Amino acid sequence: MVIGKHFTKYYFKYGFMFLLGIVSLIVVDFFQLEIPDIIGNIIDGINYHTLTPEILAEYAFKMLFVAMCVFVGRFLWRICIFGNGIKIEADIRNEMFAHMEKLSTRYFHENKTGALMALYTNDLNMIRQAFGSGTLMLFDALALGTLAFIQMVKLDVKLTIICFIPLVFVSGFTMLMRKRISKKVRRNLDAFADLSDFVQENYTGIHVIKAYVKEKKRQFLFRRYNRENMDTCIDFVKEQAMVGVVINSVLSVITITIIAIGGYTIYKASLTGAVDGFTVGQLTKFNAYFGSLIWPIMAIGDLINLRSQSKASEERITKLLDEEVEINNDLVRFSNPILGDIKFDNLSFNYPDSELPVLKNVSFNIKKGEFVGIMGATGSGKTTIVELLLRLYNVQENTVLIDGQDIMGYSLEQVRASIAYVPQENFLFKQTIDENISFSLPKVDDERVQKAAYISGISKDIEEFKDGYQTIVGERGVTVSGGQKQRISIARALIKDAPILIMDDSLSAVDTLTERHILTELRKIRENKTTIIIAHRITTLESLDKIIVVNDGMIDAIGNHEQLLESCEIYQHEVHLQELEKELEG
C-alpha cells in the first residue's frame, strides 16, 4: 500500500471498488478453506468406511459450488483491485504532467530529462504495484491467515503453537531486511534514471556523435551506465532472494514438523484404539490449512519488499509534486485585453540560481504597432528580455509594464495568449506540417495554414514534398532542414495572430531574399500590432522602426538604423564587420 499526502486520496476516490474487491477477496479466502475440510472428511470417510455414494455426491456438489464462488470472486477482486492500480497510475501520471507544466525553466535546467522520464516509467510502475498487488497482499494475508489460523487451532492448539513460533522469527527477520532492501532499491532507481538520461541525450545528439565518429566511445560509456544499472539491480535481487530462501527454508521445516508430529500422534492413537484421536483426515486438513497459511506469510515478506521499493518511488514522485510553482497567478488584478504597448522601467534581473545580474537598469518603450529590433553580442541579455515578457521568470513589480500596467498583474494565460513566439531553438512536434503550423488553433485550418506558410516563405518547399502539408516532420523536426524548420516555426507564430510577435534570431537560417519577403509580408499583416525581432544581421534590422542595442546586460543605445550609424559605436562596428564579410564573400 502507498501512504502519503499525494496518494492517500485515491483510496477514497476509488473506495467502493477497493471495498468490493476486498470483500470478494475475503469471500474467496473463506470458500478456499472449505476444500481442505471436504477432502479431509472424504479421507476419514474412506478410512472408517462411512463414505456412501450419497455423501460423496453431496461433497462433490459442495466442491463445485465452492469452485464457482472462488471463480467469480477471483474475477471480481482482480478487476477491482488491479484495475484500481491501473486507474490510479493514470491519475497520478496526469497530476504529475499537469504539475510539471507549471514548473519554471529553472527546474528543467536542474533536472535531467532521463531522470524525469524514469518517474513516469519505473517509479509509477512501482506505485501501481503497491496500490494493486500491495492491497491484495495485505488483505489476503490478514483474511486468509486469520481464517487458516482459526481452523488450525480448532484441530490442534499445541501443534498450531509449535508452527507459529518459527514464524515470529521469520517476521522479525523480514522487518530487519526492509531498510537494507529499500536502500538498494533507491540505488537501482538512481542508476536507471542515469541510464535513461544518457540514452535520451545520445538519441538527441546522434548526428553529432556520427559526425565526430564517437560511436565507440559512447558505446563504452553506455556499457558503464548499463553495468551500474545491472549491478544495482542484481544487488537488490540478491537481498530479495535471501529473504525468500530464508522464509521458504523455515516453512519447509515447519511442514516436516507437522507431518512428523501429526503422524506420530495418529500412530499413538491407533495403538490405544482411541476413536476421537487425531485422524489422517485431520492431519490432511491441518497440513492444507498450513499450506494456505504459507501464502500469507510469504505475502508479508513480499509486501515488505514491495513497500521498500514503492517507498523510494513515492519519495521521488512526492518531491516532484511538492516542487514549488514559482511562476504563478498570485498577483493577478487585470483582465483587460492586451494591445501591445511595452515598457521596461529600470529593470535589473538575475536568474534564480545565480547572484550575477543578467540585465542591469534596463529601460525602453515600445509603442503598439512598432517594429522593433534587438541586437547585441551573444550572452548580452537579448533572449532574457523576451523571456521576461513571456513571464518565464518573475520580475519585480512595476519594472515590466504592458499597456501601462504591471505584467505581474496579468494572468499567465492572458500574457502568453497575447504573444506569438518564435524561439531561438526551433522545436517541431512529430506531427504533420499543417498540424505543427496550426498548433495554436483548436483544429487545422487549411486556408490559414497556407497563408501563414506563404508569408513565412515555406510554402514552395512544402509543395515540393511528396505529401505536402501532410508530411510528417519526424521527431524534433529531423526530416526538414534548419531553414525549413525555422520558417515552419515562423508560420506557427504568425497563424496565432497575436497582438505581440517575438522572433528570437528567427531569420538567421534563411537567405536575404527570403528574409526580405518575410519582412515585407509582416509589414502588411501586422499593422497596429507590435513586432519584436532579435537579430544579428543588419539587413534584418535596418528597415525597422526602432533598434535596441544591448551590451553586457545594459541598454547601450536606442534608435533607427540611420541614428545608430551616427551615434552608436557598437552598431557602427557591427555594420562595418558585416560589410567586410560581404566583400570577402564577393
N, C-alpha and C positions, 0 to 999 in steps of 0.2 A: 504494500500500500504506500501511497505518497501523501505526506502531510506537509503543508506549507501554505502561506497566505495566497499564493497564486494557484494552488492545486486543490485545496480542500473544498472549494466552492463547487467543484464538479461532482462531488458525492451528493450534493443537494440537487444540482441541476438534473442529474440522471438517477436520482434517488429511487424512483419507482422501479426502473429497470434493474438497478442493483438489488433492490428488495426482492423482486420477482426471481431473479437469478439465484439469490442466496436461499430463498425458500425452496426453490426447485432442487438446489444442491443438497439441502438437508433432507428433503423427501427421498432423493436418490440414495443418500447415505443410510437412511433408515431401512429402506427396502433392500439395499445391498446386503445388510446384515441378516436378512431373513433367509438368504440362500444357505449359509453355513448351518443354520438351525434345521432347515429342511433336510439337508444332506446328512447331518448327524443323526436325526431321527430315523431316516431310512436305514443308515448303517446299524443302529441299535435294533431296529425292527427286523432286519435280516439276521442279526446276531442272536436275538432272543426269539426268533420265529414268530413275531407278532405282526409282520407286514402282510397285509392282504391286498388283492388286486384293487379293491375299492379304496383302501387307504393310499396305495401308490398312485392311483388316478387323481385322488384329491391333492396329493403332494405335487404331481405333475401340473395340474391346473393352477395351483398356487404359484409354482415357479414361473409358469407362463405369464400370469398376472404381474408378478414381480418384475419379470423381464420387460414387459410393456411399460410399466411405470418408470423403470430405470431408463428405457429408451427415450420416452417423452421428456423426462426430467433432465437428462443429459443434453438433449437438443435445446431445451429452454435455457439452461444455465450457460451453455456455450454462446448462444445468441445474445443473451442479456449481458453477461459479464465480459466476454471477449469483445462483443460488439461495442460495449461502452468504452473499452480501452481504445478501440479504433476511433470512435467519435471524439473522445477526449483528446487524443493525439492530434486530430484535425483541428479541434477548437484551440488548443494551445499553440499550434503552428500558426493559425490565423492571428491569435493575440500577439505572438512574437513578431510576425511580419508587420502588423499594424503599428506596433510599438517601435520597431526598428526604423520604419519610415519616418517617424517623428524625431529621431535622434539627429544630432548635428553632425557635420562632416568631421569634426574632431574625433568622434567615436570610431568612424570608419578608417581614419588615419591611424588610430592607435590599436585597432584590432584587425588581425589578418582575415582575409576572405575565407581561407580554408578552415580556420578555427570557427568562424561564424557558420559555415556550411555544416560543420560537424554537429552543431547544436540542432540543426534541422534533420539530421540523419541519425547518427549514433545515439545522441542524448535523448531525442524524442522517442526513439525506439525503446530505450530503457524505461522511460516514463510510461509508455503504452503497456509494456510488460508488467510494470508494477501495478498499474490500475487493473489490468486483466488477470494475468497469472497470479499476481500478488494477492488480490482479493480472493481468488479461488483457493489458493493455498492456505490462507489464513482461516477462512470459514470452513473449508473442508477439513483442515487439521483439527479445528475445535469440535465440529459436529461429529465427524467420523471417529475421532479419537475418544471423545466423551462417550458416545454410544458403544463403541467396542470395549472400552474400559468397564462400563456398567455390565455388559454381558459377560466379560471375563470374571468380574467379581462374583456374579451370580453362580458361576460354575465352580470357582475355586479361589477363595480370598488369598490363601497362602501362596499359591503359585503365581497369582497376579502381582503380589508384593515383590516376590523374587524377580519377576520380569521387569518391574519398574525401577528397581534400584540402579541397574546399569544405565537406564535411560536418563536418569538425573545427571549422571556424569557426562553423557553424550551432549545433553543440553548445555551444560556448563562449558564444555569444550568448544561447541559451535559459537557460543557467545564470545569466548576469548578470541576466536579466529576472525570475528566480524571486522574489527579495526584493521587487522593486517590485510584482509581482502579489500576493504574499502580504499586503503592507501594504494594498493596495487591497481585497482580499477581506475583511480584518478590518473595514475601514471600512464596507463594504457590509453585513456581518453585524450590526454595531452599529446601523446605520441601520434595518435590517429589524426588529431587536429593539425599537427605539424606536417604530417604526410599529405593530408588533403590540401593544405595551403601550397605545398611545394608542387603538387600535380597541377593545381589550378593555375599557378604562376607560369609553369612551363608550357601548358596548353596555350595560354595567352601570348607568351613570347616565343612561340615555336619558330617564327620567321627569323628572329634574331639569333636563336640557337643554331639554326641551319646556316645562316649567313656567316657566322663565325666558326662553323664546324666544331661545335662544342657538344655534340650529341653524347660522346663517350664520357665526357666529364659530368654531364647532367645525369647520365645513367649511373655513374659511380655515386653521385650524391643521392640519387633516388634509392639506390640499394642501401645506403646508410640509414635514410629515413625509414625505409621499409623494414630493415633489420631491427631498428629500435621499436617499431610498432609490433613486429613479430615477437621480439624478446619480452616486451612488457605483457603481451597477450599470453605467451607461454607461462611466464612467471605467475600471472593471475590464475591460469588454468591449473597449474601445479597445486596452488593453495586450495582451489576448489576440489581437485581430485583427492587431496589428502583428507579433507573434511569428509568427502563421500566414502573413501576407503575405510576410515575410522568408524563411521556410522554403520556401514554395511558389515564390517567385521563384528561389531558389538551385537548387531541384530542377528547375525548368523549364530553367534554363541548362545544368545537367548533362545533361538529356535531349537537348537540342540538340547538346551537345558529343559525346555518344555517337553520335548519328546522323551528325554531320559526320565524326568521326574514323573510325568504323566504315565509313561509306560510302566515304571516301577510300581506306581500306585495301583494301576489296573491289575498288575501281576499279584500284588499282595491281596487285593480284593478277590481275585479268582481262587487264591489258596484258602481264604477264610469262607468263601461262598457267600459273601455279602451281596445282597440284591440291590441295595441302594448306594453302592460304592461308585467310584469313578469308572465310567464306561469308555469303550472305544469311540462311540459316537460323541461323547462329551469331549474326549481328547481331540477328536477331529474338529469339533466346534471351536474349542479353545484355541487350537493352532490356527484355524481360519480367522478367528477374531484378532489374534495377534498379527496375523498376516495383514489384516485390514488396518491394524494399528501402525504397521511399518510405514505405510504411505504418509500418515500424519507426522510421524517422527522425521521421516526424510524431508517432508514438506517444510518442517521447521528449519532444517538446515538450508534447504533451497531458498526459503523465504528470507533468511538472514543474508545469504549471498546476494539475492536479488535486491534486498533493501540496501545493502552496501553499495551495489552498483548504481541503483537508482538515486541514492543519496548524493553521489558525486554529480550525476546528471542534473538532479534537482537544484543543486547549488549553482551550477553553471547557467542553467536557464533562469533561475531567480536573479542572478547577477545581471543578466541582460534585461529582464523585465523591471528590475529596480533602477536601471540606469536613468539618470535624471534627464528629462526633456528640457534642454537648455533654451531652445528657440520655441517660445510658446506665445499664447494669446492673452497673457495675464493683464496687459495694459490696454487692451482694445477699448477705444471710445469713439472711433469714427466709422461711419458706414457710407459716406458719400462716394459717388463714383470717382475713380482716379482719372484725371485728364492728361497729366504728363509734365507739369512743372516740377523741376527737381532742384533742390538746394542742399549743398554741403556747407555747414556752418562751423568752421574751426574744429573739424573732426580730427581726433587722434585715435589710433586703433592698434592694438597688438593682439595676436592670436591667443586663445585661452591657455595654450601650453607654453607660451613664451612671454618673457618680460620685455623683449625688444620691440619697439614700436615699428609697425609696418607703414602706417600713414601718420603724418605729423602736421597738425594745424591745417588740414585741407579745407579750402573754401572755394566754391564756384557756384554759378547759377546756370541752369539750363531751362529755357522757356519752352512751353508747349509748342510743338511743331518744328523745333530746331533740329538740324542735322549736325551732330557734334562728334568730333573725333577725339580720341585719347591716344597719345603716343608717349613713348619713353623706353628706356633700356629694359632688358629682361630683369625681372625682380624689382622693378621700381615701384610697384604697387597698383598697376593698372587693373589687373583682374580682381584684386581685393576690393577696389571701388565698386565694381559691378556686383560682386558677391554680397556686399553690404546692401546694395539696392534690392537684391533678391531676398534679403533677410536670412541669409545662410548663417549669419552671426548676429548677436545682439550688439547694439551701439548705445552710447549714452543718449539720454533723452534730448530732443531738440537739436541734434547735430546733423541728422539727415531728415530733410523735410520733403514731402510730396504734396504739391498743391498748397503749400504753406502750412501743412500740418505734420506733426511728428510721425515718422514712419512706424515707430513703435506703437502708435495708437491705432493702426490699421491691423486687421486680422491677416495672418499669414496667407490664407486662401485668397483674400482680396488683392494683396500686393502681388503675389505670384501669378494670379489670373490676369493681372493688368500688364504683365511684362512678357514679351516673347524673347526667348534667349537662345542664342547660338553659341555654345561653349567652345572654348579653345580646343579641347579634346572632343572631337565629334564622336557621338555614340549612336549606332543604329541597332534596332532590335531585330532579332531573327524572324522577320516577317516580310511581307511583300513591300515593294517600294511605295505603293499607294497607301498601305496601312501605316508605314513609317511617316509619310508626309501628313496623313490625317490624324496623327497621334493626339492632337488636342481636341478633335471633334468626336461627337458621340458615335458617328459611323462614317465610312468612307463617302466623300462627295467627289465624284469623278470630275465634275466641271471645275470645282475649286482646286482640286489636286493638280489638274493640268495647267491651270492659270499660274499657280504658285511655282510649278516646275518650270514654266516658261520664264517667269520673272527671275528665277534663280539660275537660269542658263543651263538647266539639266535636261530639259525636255527632249532635245535631239538625241542625247546619249541614251535616254530611257527607251525611245522609239526604236533604237538600233538593237536593243536587247531582244532575244528570241521571244520572251514572254512579256515584254513591255512593262507596264506598270505592275503586273502580277509577278514580276521577277522576285524571287526570294533572295534577299541580300546576304544571307548567311549570318552566323554568329558574329556579333560586333561589327557587322558590315564588311566581312573579309572578302566578299566576292566583287566588291566595287573598288575603284581606285581611291586614293586620298582626296583628289579633287572632286570626284563624283560624290563621295561621302560628304564632303564639305557642302556642296551645293544642295544635296538632299536635305541636309540639316537646316540650311537657309530656307528651303521651301517649307519645311516643317514649322519653322518660326513664322514665316510670312502668312501661312494659312490661318494662324491664330488671330491675326488682325488686331493685335493688342495696342493700347494707347502708347506703350513704350516698347521699343525694339532695341535689344542689345546684341551686338555682333562682336564677339571677342576673337580678334585675329582670324576672322572667318573668310577672308579673301586671299589668304596667303598662298593657297594651292591652286589658284585659278590664274589664267593668263590675263594680260592687260585688256584685251578686247572683251573678254567675258566680264571682267571687273567693271569696265565702263558700261556694259549692257545692264548689269545688275544695279549699279548706282543710278543710272538713268531711269530705270523702271521703278526703283524705290522712291525717287522723287515724285513720280506720277501717282503712286498708290498711297503714299504716306504723307500727304498734305495735311497739315494741322495735327500730325502725330509725331511724337518725339522719337528720334533715332540716334543711338549712340554706337559708334564704330571704333573699336580698338584696332589699331593697325600700325605697321612699321613703314609700309610703302607710302611715299609721298604722293604718288598718283592716286591713292585711295583717299588721302586727306585733303588735297589741295582744293577740291570743289565744295568742301563742307562749310557750313555757316560759321563754325567755331571749332578751334582745336585747343585741347587742354594738354599741355606738356608736363609730364610727371617726371620728377628726378629724385631718386632716393627717398621716396615716400612723401615728397612735398610738391606743391604746385610751383613749377618754375615760371610758366608763362601761359597766358590765355589770349587767343586772338585768331583771326583768319590767316590764310596762307600768306598773303602779302604783308600783314602786320608782323607776323612772326619772322618773316625773312629779314625784316628791318631791325627787330628788337631782341630776338631770342637766339643766343649763341648755339644752344643745343640743337635747335631746329635748323639753323643755318648749316651746322656741321653735318647733320643727317642728310640734308638736301645735297650738300657737296659730295658726300660719300656715294650716294645713290647715282649722282650724275657721272662720277668716275666709273662706277660699276657698268653703267650703260655704255660708256665709251670703250671699256675693256671688252664687253660683250660684242660691241660693234666691230 
